Structure formats: structure tokens, C-alpha cells
Amino acid sequence: MTINKERIQAIINKHKGQRRNLIAILLDIQNECNYLPPASLTQVASALDMPLFEVVSVATFYRTFSLTPRGKHIALVCMGTACHVRGGLKVLEEFERKLEVKAGGTTPDNRFTLETVACLGCCAIGPVVQIDRDYHGHTTGTKVPMILKKYRKPAGAGKKPHKLKHARSAVS
């Protein structure tokens, strides 16, 4: 999905067209498109009177930004030591099988992007999977289909997954 030049300009204007707001501008564009379309980077650079390479440097430095289309849901499988020794690799393999995409890829329907992370900071409840802002602790390969089912439902159907405020809340 791309957004038109007027919408990009509205985002730039919302942030007063100031260079110091570059990250906030890029975040807003990404929130609308699930990635940063090349034309948007060019427009932002021009509007902020910055060289394009500086805008691209920021967009490629932070992991939160993507220059390629991403899925509606971002699934992060923790590969940290605690999660790995408790079966994180098997969990990842099951996600790859069920989504029919390798880690780092996006499903053809653009519903899911599957990624791995070094640590989600939830070691006590590992293996952990984060989908969007929801954490799923003590994940096993057999739990993967049920986890994915929650995100395949049409909008508004069923209950939302429980959100953990912090890893400690799961063990307190």
C-alpha cells in the first residue's frame, strides 16, 4: 500500500516540517503503509531540505523501519538463550510451516511478516512470541496454530489476546 503525496505532506505538516521530527514523520508513514515507500522518503527529504541519503540512513538504521512491504501483523520469535534452549527453534520452524514463509519474509497475502529477535526480555516465560504488541509465553509448536488463528479472524471477531504489561507481570 502506498499513500498519496497529499497525505505524506499532511504528516510532515503535523510535525511542523522540522528535521528534528524526522523519526516521528517516518513512524507515521510506516504506520499507514506498513513500510516506507521510496517516493515517501524522497518527499520527506525534499520537504525537510535534507539530502535523501540522510533520510535513508535513518530509515535503515532503526530496525522498526522497513523499506519493503510488511504484513499487517508482525510476528517476532525470540531466539535468545532462554527461549532457544526451551524450544524456540522448533517454534520458529512451526511458524514457518504454518505461514509458508521463512523468517524475514512476508506472506503473499501480506497478513504476516515473520522475524526473529535476539531477545524480547521475557526469559521467564520463554519461548516467547510477540505478535504486534501481544506476547505469547511458554509457546510450543502445538500452540502455534491457535496463536495464528487469533490474528486470522476478521476484525472485531472474537477476543483479543491478553497483553502483558511487562515480563514480570507474568511471573508475579
C-alpha positions in Angstrom: 0.0 0.0 0.0 1.2 3.5 -0.8 -0.2 6.8 0.4 -0.5 9.8 -1.8 1.7 12.9 -1.7 -1.0 15.0 0.0 -1.2 12.5 2.9 2.6 12.4 3.2 2.6 16.2 3.2 -0.1 16.2 5.9 2.1 14.0 8.1 5.1 16.3 7.5 2.9 19.3 8.4 1.7 17.6 11.5 5.3 17.5 12.7 5.8 21.1 11.7 8.2 20.2 8.8 11.1 20.1 11.2 14.2 17.9 10.8 14.2 17.1 14.4 10.9 15.3 13.9 12.2 13.0 11.1 11.8 9.8 13.1 8.2 10.7 14.1 7.4 11.5 10.5 8.8 8.2 9.3 6.9 6.3 12.0 3.6 7.9 11.0 4.2 7.0 7.3 5.2 3.4 8.3 2.1 3.1 10.5 -0.1 3.9 7.5 1.7 1.8 4.9 3.4 -0.9 7.0 6.7 0.2 5.3 8.4 3.3 3.9 7.7 3.6 0.2 10.6 5.0 -1.7 8.6 8.0 -3.0 7.7 9.0 0.6 11.4 9.1 1.5 12.1 11.4 -1.4 9.2 13.7 -0.5 10.3 13.8 3.2 13.9 14.7 2.2 12.7 17.4 -0.1 10.2 18.9 2.4 12.8 18.9 5.3 15.5 20.2 3.0 17.7 17.2 3.7 19.8 15.0 1.5 18.0 11.8 0.6 20.9 9.7 1.9 20.3 11.1 5.4 16.7 10.2 5.4 17.5 6.7 4.1 20.3 6.4 6.6 17.8 6.9 9.5 15.3 4.6 7.8 17.8 1.8 7.5 19.5 2.3 10.9 16.4 1.6 13.1 15.0 -1.9 13.0 11.5 -0.7 13.4 11.6 0.8 9.8 11.2 -1.3 6.7 11.9 -0.3 3.1 9.9 -3.3 1.8 6.2 -4.0 2.4 5.5 -5.8 5.7 2.5 -7.8 6.8 -0.5 -6.5 8.7 0.8 -8.5 11.7 4.5 -8.7 12.7 5.4 -12.0 14.4 8.6 -12.0 16.3 10.0 -15.3 17.6 12.6 -14.9 20.3 15.8 -16.7 19.7 17.5 -15.6 22.9 19.4 -18.2 25.0 16.5 -18.9 27.4 14.0 -19.2 24.6 16.3 -21.2 22.4 17.1 -23.9 25.0 13.4 -24.2 25.7 12.5 -24.9 22.1 12.5 -21.6 20.3 13.9 -23.0 17.1 11.1 -25.6 16.9 8.5 -22.8 17.5 10.1 -20.8 14.7 10.0 -23.8 12.4 6.3 -24.3 13.1 5.6 -20.7 12.3 7.5 -21.0 9.1 5.5 -24.2 8.2 2.1 -22.7 9.1 2.7 -19.3 7.4 4.6 -20.9 4.5 7.3 -18.3 4.7 10.8 -18.2 6.1 11.9 -15.9 8.9 12.5 -12.4 7.4 9.7 -12.9 4.9 6.1 -11.8 4.4 3.2 -14.0 3.5 1.9 -13.5 -0.1 -1.4 -12.1 1.3 0.5 -9.5 3.3 -1.1 -10.7 6.5 2.1 -11.7 8.4 5.7 -10.8 8.5 7.8 -13.4 10.4 11.0 -12.3 12.0 13.4 -13.5 14.7 14.8 -11.3 17.5 17.8 -11.9 19.8 15.7 -11.3 23.0 12.3 -10.0 23.9 13.2 -9.7 27.6 10.6 -12.2 28.7 13.0 -15.1 29.6 10.9 -16.4 32.5 8.0 -17.2 30.1 10.1 -18.5 27.2 9.9 -19.5 24.5 8.1 -16.2 23.7 6.5 -15.0 20.5 5.3 -11.4 20.1 2.7 -10.6 17.5 2.1 -6.9 17.1 2.0 -5.8 20.8 0.8 -9.1 22.2 3.1 -11.6 24.0 2.6 -15.3 23.9 4.6 -17.1 26.6 5.5 -20.8 27.0 4.9 -21.2 23.3 5.3 -24.7 21.8 4.9 -25.9 18.2 1.4 -27.2 19.1 0.3 -23.8 20.3 1.3 -22.0 17.0 -2.0 -22.8 15.1 -4.1 -21.4 17.9 -2.0 -18.3 18.2 -2.2 -17.6 14.5 -6.0 -18.3 14.5 -6.4 -15.2 16.7 -4.9 -13.0 14.0 -6.6 -14.6 11.1 -10.1 -13.7 12.3 -11.9 -10.8 10.7 -11.5 -7.5 12.5 -13.7 -7.4 15.6 -14.3 -11.1 15.8 -13.5 -13.0 19.0 -11.5 -11.9 21.9 -8.2 -10.1 21.7 -5.1 -11.9 23.1 -4.1 -10.9 26.6 -1.4 -8.2 26.7 1.4 -8.4 29.2 2.4 -5.1 30.6 5.9 -6.4 31.3 7.5 -9.8 31.6 7.4 -9.5 35.4 3.6 -9.4 35.4 3.6 -13.0 34.0 5.7 -14.3 36.9 4.4 -12.1 39.8 
